[in-house]
Amino acid sequence: MGKMVAYMSLDRAVEKSPPEILPAPATNPWSELKAPKVELKTLSDGLRYAFLGPNSTYLVIINAALKKAETALLLCELGKYRRAIGYSLDDITGISSDLCMHRLHLEDESMTYIEHQRWLNPNLKDVVKKERMKLLEACIIYAISDSTWVSPVHVVPKKSGVTVV
């Protein structure tokens, strides 16, 4: 009998929906003045762009396999909890920018210099190539063709679908 009572009370608890706690915005969180500049780039397969806010000012990247109803529900939830999720580093409260930003602390008289390129052992080169291809196929990493960080390296997509670095 005790098990049945516990089960029934669990059903009653599940039926009750938890109250929604939304922070009260002090200013308009969807201000077009605060919206970042949008630069659309080609996305990998399985991803597409969607926009939040009035006049489609806030860009998000979502799964392309989502149906229209699922996309609408996702965008509604993202918009509802925008302040909790944060759209940029400035929106995230409680996290110090020192934890999120990478800085190079140089001594006063130090100079930056470019190291010479070193050759990789041919045996190790094949292992690195296989590992890189695994990470590309798993969508853990992706090719960036216009990054200033890797300016000496150029990503060249071939007709066969292979990306050559």
C-alpha atoms as an extended CHARMM CRD file, in Angstrom:
* protein
*
       165  EXT
         1         1  MET       CA              0.0000000000        0.0000000000        0.0000000000  PROA      1               0.0000000000
         2         2  GLY       CA              2.9070000000        2.3810000000        0.7650000000  PROA      2               0.0000000000
         3         3  LYS       CA              4.2970000000        1.9580000000       -2.7560000000  PROA      3               0.0000000000
         4         4  MET       CA              0.9640000000        2.8730000000       -4.2890000000  PROA      4               0.0000000000
         5         5  VAL       CA              0.6950000000        6.0820000000       -2.2620000000  PROA      5               0.0000000000
         6         6  ALA       CA              4.2040000000        7.1240000000       -3.2980000000  PROA      6               0.0000000000
         7         7  TYR       CA              3.3840000000        6.4250000000       -6.9320000000  PROA      7               0.0000000000
         8         8  MET       CA              0.1750000000        8.4590000000       -6.8150000000  PROA      8               0.0000000000
         9         9  SER       CA              1.9070000000       11.4130000000       -5.1920000000  PROA      9               0.0000000000
        10        10  LEU       CA              4.5700000000       11.2530000000       -7.8960000000  PROA      10              0.0000000000
        11        11  ASP       CA              1.8530000000       11.5000000000      -10.5500000000  PROA      11              0.0000000000
        12        12  ARG       CA              0.4200000000       14.5810000000       -8.8540000000  PROA      12              0.0000000000
        13        13  ALA       CA              3.8660000000       16.1780000000       -8.7040000000  PROA      13              0.0000000000
        14        14  VAL       CA              4.4610000000       15.5110000000      -12.4000000000  PROA      14              0.0000000000
        15        15  GLU       CA              1.1090000000       17.0420000000      -13.3680000000  PROA      15              0.0000000000
        16        16  LYS       CA              2.0370000000       20.3440000000      -11.7160000000  PROA      16              0.0000000000
        17        17  SER       CA              4.1800000000       22.4690000000      -13.9570000000  PROA      17              0.0000000000
        18        18  PRO       CA              7.0170000000       24.3700000000      -12.2840000000  PROA      18              0.0000000000
        19        19  PRO       CA              6.6060000000       28.1410000000      -12.2030000000  PROA      19              0.0000000000
        20        20  GLU       CA              8.5780000000       29.9740000000      -14.8410000000  PROA      20              0.0000000000
        21        21  ILE       CA             11.1790000000       32.3120000000      -13.4130000000  PROA      21              0.0000000000
        22        22  LEU       CA             12.1730000000       34.9510000000      -15.9030000000  PROA      22              0.0000000000
        23        23  PRO       CA             14.4210000000       37.8740000000      -15.0720000000  PROA      23              0.0000000000
        24        24  ALA       CA             12.7830000000       41.2350000000      -15.5830000000  PROA      24              0.0000000000
        25        25  PRO       CA             14.6990000000       43.1060000000      -18.2670000000  PROA      25              0.0000000000
        26        26  ALA       CA             15.7290000000       46.6140000000      -17.2480000000  PROA      26              0.0000000000
        27        27  THR       CA             16.1890000000       47.6680000000      -20.8600000000  PROA      27              0.0000000000
        28        28  ASN       CA             15.0710000000       46.2550000000      -24.1640000000  PROA      28              0.0000000000
        29        29  PRO       CA             17.2190000000       43.1240000000      -24.5970000000  PROA      29              0.0000000000
        30        30  TRP       CA             16.5070000000       43.0690000000      -28.3450000000  PROA      30              0.0000000000
        31        31  SER       CA             17.8300000000       46.5310000000      -29.0730000000  PROA      31              0.0000000000
        32        32  GLU       CA             19.0540000000       46.8530000000      -32.6510000000  PROA      32              0.0000000000
        33        33  LEU       CA             21.8070000000       49.1490000000      -31.4120000000  PROA      33              0.0000000000
        34        34  LYS       CA             23.2740000000       46.3530000000      -29.2810000000  PROA      34              0.0000000000
        35        35  ALA       CA             22.9970000000       43.7620000000      -32.0450000000  PROA      35              0.0000000000
        36        36  PRO       CA             26.3460000000       42.5570000000      -33.3780000000  PROA      36              0.0000000000
        37        37  LYS       CA             27.2830000000       42.9260000000      -37.0230000000  PROA      37              0.0000000000
        38        38  VAL       CA             26.1790000000       39.8600000000      -38.9630000000  PROA      38              0.0000000000
        39        39  GLU       CA             28.4530000000       38.2820000000      -41.5490000000  PROA      39              0.0000000000
        40        40  LEU       CA             26.9210000000       35.1980000000      -43.1420000000  PROA      40              0.0000000000
        41        41  LYS       CA             29.3940000000       32.5110000000      -44.1530000000  PROA      41              0.0000000000
        42        42  THR       CA             28.8420000000       29.1160000000      -45.6960000000  PROA      42              0.0000000000
        43        43  LEU       CA             27.9910000000       26.5600000000      -43.0400000000  PROA      43              0.0000000000
        44        44  SER       CA             28.8250000000       22.8830000000      -42.9630000000  PROA      44              0.0000000000
        45        45  ASP       CA             26.1630000000       20.3600000000      -43.8930000000  PROA      45              0.0000000000
        46        46  GLY       CA             23.5050000000       19.9250000000      -41.2520000000  PROA      46              0.0000000000
        47        47  LEU       CA             23.5580000000       23.5350000000      -40.0470000000  PROA      47              0.0000000000
        48        48  ARG       CA             21.6130000000       26.6360000000      -41.0420000000  PROA      48              0.0000000000
        49        49  TYR       CA             21.0640000000       30.2000000000      -39.9200000000  PROA      49              0.0000000000
        50        50  ALA       CA             18.0510000000       31.4340000000      -37.9770000000  PROA      50              0.0000000000
        51        51  PHE       CA             17.3500000000       34.8750000000      -36.5460000000  PROA      51              0.0000000000
        52        52  LEU       CA             15.9700000000       36.0850000000      -33.2330000000  PROA      52              0.0000000000
        53        53  GLY       CA             14.4880000000       39.4100000000      -32.2490000000  PROA      53              0.0000000000
        54        54  PRO       CA             12.6640000000       42.0670000000      -34.2170000000  PROA      54              0.0000000000
        55        55  ASN       CA             13.8370000000       42.6680000000      -37.7690000000  PROA      55              0.0000000000
        56        56  SER       CA             15.9100000000       39.4460000000      -37.5970000000  PROA      56              0.0000000000
        57        57  THR       CA             18.8550000000       41.1460000000      -35.9180000000  PROA      57              0.0000000000
        58        58  TYR       CA             20.2670000000       38.3640000000      -33.7230000000  PROA      58              0.0000000000
        59        59  LEU       CA             21.8270000000       35.4330000000      -35.5530000000  PROA      59              0.0000000000
        60        60  VAL       CA             21.8400000000       31.8360000000      -34.2830000000  PROA      60              0.0000000000
        61        61  ILE       CA             23.0520000000       28.6490000000      -35.9550000000  PROA      61              0.0000000000
        62        62  ILE       CA             20.6970000000       25.6880000000      -35.6510000000  PROA      62              0.0000000000
        63        63  ASN       CA             20.3880000000       22.1420000000      -36.9410000000  PROA      63              0.0000000000
        64        64  ALA       CA             19.0890000000       22.0100000000      -40.5070000000  PROA      64              0.0000000000
        65        65  ALA       CA             17.1340000000       18.8010000000      -39.8430000000  PROA      65              0.0000000000
        66        66  LEU       CA             14.6920000000       20.5440000000      -37.4990000000  PROA      66              0.0000000000
        67        67  LYS       CA             11.1060000000       20.8120000000      -38.7060000000  PROA      67              0.0000000000
        68        68  LYS       CA              9.3210000000       24.1810000000      -38.8220000000  PROA      68              0.0000000000
        69        69  ALA       CA              7.4570000000       23.5330000000      -35.5700000000  PROA      69              0.0000000000
        70        70  GLU       CA             10.6490000000       22.4380000000      -33.8040000000  PROA      70              0.0000000000
        71        71  THR       CA             12.5210000000       25.4620000000      -35.1490000000  PROA      71              0.0000000000
        72        72  ALA       CA              9.7730000000       27.8120000000      -33.9750000000  PROA      72              0.0000000000
        73        73  LEU       CA              9.7780000000       26.1980000000      -30.5230000000  PROA      73              0.0000000000
        74        74  LEU       CA             13.5800000000       26.3900000000      -30.2860000000  PROA      74              0.0000000000
        75        75  LEU       CA             13.6450000000       30.0580000000      -31.3190000000  PROA      75              0.0000000000
        76        76  CYS       CA             10.8560000000       30.8230000000      -28.8560000000  PROA      76              0.0000000000
        77        77  GLU       CA             12.7930000000       29.1910000000      -26.0020000000  PROA      77              0.0000000000
        78        78  LEU       CA             16.0460000000       30.8990000000      -26.9940000000  PROA      78              0.0000000000
        79        79  GLY       CA             14.2560000000       34.2330000000      -27.0580000000  PROA      79              0.0000000000
        80        80  LYS       CA             12.5320000000       33.5850000000      -23.7480000000  PROA      80              0.0000000000
        81        81  TYR       CA             15.7560000000       32.7560000000      -21.9090000000  PROA      81              0.0000000000
        82        82  ARG       CA             18.0380000000       35.1020000000      -23.8450000000  PROA      82              0.0000000000
        83        83  ARG       CA             19.3090000000       36.8750000000      -20.7400000000  PROA      83              0.0000000000
        84        84  ALA       CA             20.1080000000       33.5900000000      -19.0000000000  PROA      84              0.0000000000
        85        85  ILE       CA             21.9340000000       32.1590000000      -22.0210000000  PROA      85              0.0000000000
        86        86  GLY       CA             23.6460000000       35.3280000000      -23.2010000000  PROA      86              0.0000000000
        87        87  TYR       CA             24.3230000000       36.2980000000      -26.7890000000  PROA      87              0.0000000000
        88        88  SER       CA             27.8210000000       37.6810000000      -26.3430000000  PROA      88              0.0000000000
        89        89  LEU       CA             30.4540000000       37.8390000000      -23.6040000000  PROA      89              0.0000000000
        90        90  ASP       CA             28.9710000000       41.1340000000      -22.4100000000  PROA      90              0.0000000000
        91        91  ASP       CA             25.5810000000       39.4860000000      -21.8390000000  PROA      91              0.0000000000
        92        92  ILE       CA             26.9130000000       36.7600000000      -19.5580000000  PROA      92              0.0000000000
        93        93  THR       CA             26.6770000000       37.9390000000      -15.9770000000  PROA      93              0.0000000000
        94        94  GLY       CA             28.7870000000       36.4930000000      -13.2050000000  PROA      94              0.0000000000
        95        95  ILE       CA             31.7010000000       35.4050000000      -15.4120000000  PROA      95              0.0000000000
        96        96  SER       CA             34.8020000000       37.5210000000      -15.3370000000  PROA      96              0.0000000000
        97        97  SER       CA             36.2130000000       38.4260000000      -18.7420000000  PROA      97              0.0000000000
        98        98  ASP       CA             39.6210000000       37.4020000000      -17.3910000000  PROA      98              0.0000000000
        99        99  LEU       CA             38.4350000000       33.7960000000      -17.4920000000  PROA      99              0.0000000000
       100       100  CYS       CA             37.1120000000       34.0600000000      -21.0500000000  PROA      100             0.0000000000
       101       101  MET       CA             39.8330000000       36.1180000000      -22.6980000000  PROA      101             0.0000000000
       102       102  HSD       CA             43.3020000000       34.9970000000      -23.6930000000  PROA      102             0.0000000000
       103       103  ARG       CA             46.0890000000       37.4980000000      -23.2420000000  PROA      103             0.0000000000
       104       104  LEU       CA             49.7970000000       37.2640000000      -23.9170000000  PROA      104             0.0000000000
       105       105  HSD       CA             51.7650000000       38.9200000000      -21.1430000000  PROA      105             0.0000000000
       106       106  LEU       CA             55.1110000000       39.9950000000      -22.5650000000  PROA      106             0.0000000000
       107       107  GLU       CA             57.9830000000       41.4570000000      -20.6430000000  PROA      107             0.0000000000
       108       108  ASP       CA             58.8690000000       45.0970000000      -21.2920000000  PROA      108             0.0000000000
       109       109  GLU       CA             61.8770000000       44.4710000000      -23.5300000000  PROA      109             0.0000000000
       110       110  SER       CA             60.6800000000       41.2930000000      -25.2210000000  PROA      110             0.0000000000
       111       111  MET       CA             60.2220000000       41.0800000000      -28.9710000000  PROA      111             0.0000000000
       112       112  THR       CA             57.9290000000       38.8130000000      -30.9200000000  PROA      112             0.0000000000
       113       113  TYR       CA             59.4650000000       36.6870000000      -33.6250000000  PROA      113             0.0000000000
       114       114  ILE       CA             58.3850000000       34.0680000000      -36.1250000000  PROA      114             0.0000000000
       115       115  GLU       CA             59.7870000000       30.5950000000      -35.6930000000  PROA      115             0.0000000000
       116       116  HSD       CA             60.8950000000       28.6670000000      -38.7410000000  PROA      116             0.0000000000
       117       117  GLN       CA             58.6190000000       25.9430000000      -40.0090000000  PROA      117             0.0000000000
       118       118  ARG       CA             59.7080000000       22.4630000000      -38.9910000000  PROA      118             0.0000000000
       119       119  TRP       CA             59.1470000000       19.2790000000      -40.9630000000  PROA      119             0.0000000000
       120       120  LEU       CA             57.0260000000       16.5540000000      -39.4300000000  PROA      120             0.0000000000
       121       121  ASN       CA             58.2710000000       12.9690000000      -39.3970000000  PROA      121             0.0000000000
       122       122  PRO       CA             56.6400000000       11.1810000000      -42.4110000000  PROA      122             0.0000000000
       123       123  ASN       CA             55.3680000000        8.3350000000      -40.2040000000  PROA      123             0.0000000000
       124       124  LEU       CA             53.8670000000       10.7920000000      -37.7500000000  PROA      124             0.0000000000
       125       125  LYS       CA             52.4920000000       12.8970000000      -40.6140000000  PROA      125             0.0000000000
       126       126  ASP       CA             50.2080000000       10.0370000000      -41.7190000000  PROA      126             0.0000000000
       127       127  VAL       CA             48.9700000000        9.5520000000      -38.1540000000  PROA      127             0.0000000000
       128       128  VAL       CA             48.2430000000       13.2740000000      -37.7890000000  PROA      128             0.0000000000
       129       129  LYS       CA             46.4400000000       13.3300000000      -41.1500000000  PROA      129             0.0000000000
       130       130  LYS       CA             44.2110000000       10.3730000000      -40.1830000000  PROA      130             0.0000000000
       131       131  GLU       CA             43.4020000000       11.9690000000      -36.8350000000  PROA      131             0.0000000000
       132       132  ARG       CA             42.6070000000       15.2960000000      -38.5200000000  PROA      132             0.0000000000
       133       133  MET       CA             40.2890000000       13.5620000000      -41.0050000000  PROA      133             0.0000000000
       134       134  LYS       CA             38.5060000000       11.7690000000      -38.1320000000  PROA      134             0.0000000000
       135       135  LEU       CA             37.9480000000       15.0780000000      -36.3510000000  PROA      135             0.0000000000
       136       136  LEU       CA             36.7140000000       16.7260000000      -39.5670000000  PROA      136             0.0000000000
       137       137  GLU       CA             34.2450000000       13.8940000000      -40.2490000000  PROA      137             0.0000000000
       138       138  ALA       CA             32.9640000000       13.9970000000      -36.6580000000  PROA      138             0.0000000000
       139       139  CYS       CA             32.4040000000       17.7870000000      -37.0130000000  PROA      139             0.0000000000
       140       140  ILE       CA             34.5800000000       18.4330000000      -33.9680000000  PROA      140             0.0000000000
       141       141  ILE       CA             36.7650000000       20.7100000000      -36.0780000000  PROA      141             0.0000000000
       142       142  TYR       CA             35.9890000000       22.4330000000      -39.3520000000  PROA      142             0.0000000000
       143       143  ALA       CA             37.9390000000       24.1100000000      -42.1120000000  PROA      143             0.0000000000
       144       144  ILE       CA             38.3570000000       27.8820000000      -41.9100000000  PROA      144             0.0000000000
       145       145  SER       CA             39.3840000000       29.3580000000      -45.2220000000  PROA      145             0.0000000000
       146       146  ASP       CA             39.5970000000       33.0460000000      -44.3250000000  PROA      146             0.0000000000
       147       147  SER       CA             41.1930000000       33.2020000000      -40.8750000000  PROA      147             0.0000000000
       148       148  THR       CA             43.9990000000       35.6840000000      -40.2430000000  PROA      148             0.0000000000
       149       149  TRP       CA             45.4110000000       33.3690000000      -37.5740000000  PROA      149             0.0000000000
       150       150  VAL       CA             46.3200000000       30.7550000000      -40.1520000000  PROA      150             0.0000000000
       151       151  SER       CA             47.1070000000       33.0940000000      -43.0150000000  PROA      151             0.0000000000
       152       152  PRO       CA             50.1010000000       31.0860000000      -44.3330000000  PROA      152             0.0000000000
       153       153  VAL       CA             47.8580000000       28.0100000000      -44.4570000000  PROA      153             0.0000000000
       154       154  HSD       CA             45.2020000000       27.8690000000      -47.1670000000  PROA      154             0.0000000000
       155       155  VAL       CA             42.2550000000       25.4850000000      -47.1850000000  PROA      155             0.0000000000
       156       156  VAL       CA             41.4920000000       24.2630000000      -50.6840000000  PROA      156             0.0000000000
       157       157  PRO       CA             38.2950000000       22.2450000000      -51.2130000000  PROA      157             0.0000000000
       158       158  LYS       CA             38.7520000000       19.7650000000      -54.0640000000  PROA      158             0.0000000000
       159       159  LYS       CA             36.0880000000       18.4590000000      -56.4570000000  PROA      159             0.0000000000
       160       160  SER       CA             36.2920000000       14.9980000000      -54.8930000000  PROA      160             0.0000000000
       161       161  GLY       CA             35.1090000000       16.4570000000      -51.5680000000  PROA      161             0.0000000000
       162       162  VAL       CA             38.4960000000       16.2360000000      -49.8600000000  PROA      162             0.0000000000
       163       163  THR       CA             39.7710000000       19.3910000000      -48.2030000000  PROA      163             0.0000000000
       164       164  VAL       CA             43.4930000000       19.9450000000      -48.6430000000  PROA      164             0.0000000000
       165       165  VAL       CA             45.4050000000       22.1040000000      -46.2010000000  PROA      165             0.0000000000
